[in-house]
């Protein structure tokens, strides 16, 4: 269930992606409380500043960001799901501030269907060569064109034939003008 409505397609999978909270643990707790039973997978794309023993790490799949304590988390993860390969990393190792080519190359190498990343604090979504590339933006310190929203995270809904990306603000309100739909 997303947004209180029942799933229309029992085969749909839901991924929640958040990044760059930079010590704002409260927002991660609130997101987890609201969505933990509504989504199939919760991913944190780094700069959480959580300790690996933090109970939130049992709810989120977490990778290490450039501001995290070195060695707390792995730099990247590749997960196999029923709807495809999910690759995620913070993004700094792939120079995402300067373009997407390095990240696209590693996604292709890993045969990823979904590639999630953080680091830039700017939301981004595009679908190229059968792979969804998504940066949820920073939940706490947004930058760029959408910084006035005050922080964002994303929920990706995946079915056999489509992918829908919805961005949400810190009050868990959907930002309709940022909804994207792609055919698989």
C-alpha positions, 0 to 999 in steps of 0.5 A: 500500500502506498498513500493509503490505497490498496495495491492495484497490481499484486505483482508491483514492487515498491522501493523507497529511496532516501539520501543525504540526511546528514545527522537528521536521524529524526526524519529517517525514523519518521519515514521508516515508521510511515513506510516500513510496511508499505514498501518492499525495500528501503534504501539509503544512498549515503551520508546518513551519519548513522552508526552501523549498530543503529536500529535504523540500519535494520530497516534501511539498506545503507551505503557509505557516503563521503561524510559517513565514518569510513568502514561503517558501511559498504560503498555500494550494493547490488541486490537481486529482486523479483523485478530486476537488479538494484545497484546503489551507491552514494555517487562520489566514487563515480564523480556524479557531480561531473556527469553520469558516464561513470555511474552508467558504466558501472550500472551496465557492468552490473546489469542493473535495472535500477541505479540509485545514488546520492551525493549531489543533494539534487533530485534527478531521474532518467531512464536510459538503456533499460535502467532507471537512474535516480537521485532522491535529492537530499531529505535534509539539505536540498540543492539546485532547482528544487531546494525550495521544497525543503527535502525530498525522497522517492518511491519507485513503483515497478510492475512488469511493464512500467516504472513510476517514480514519485517524489515526496517532501518531508511532510510525506506529501507527493509532489505531483509535478515531479511524477515520472512514468517509464515503459519497461 
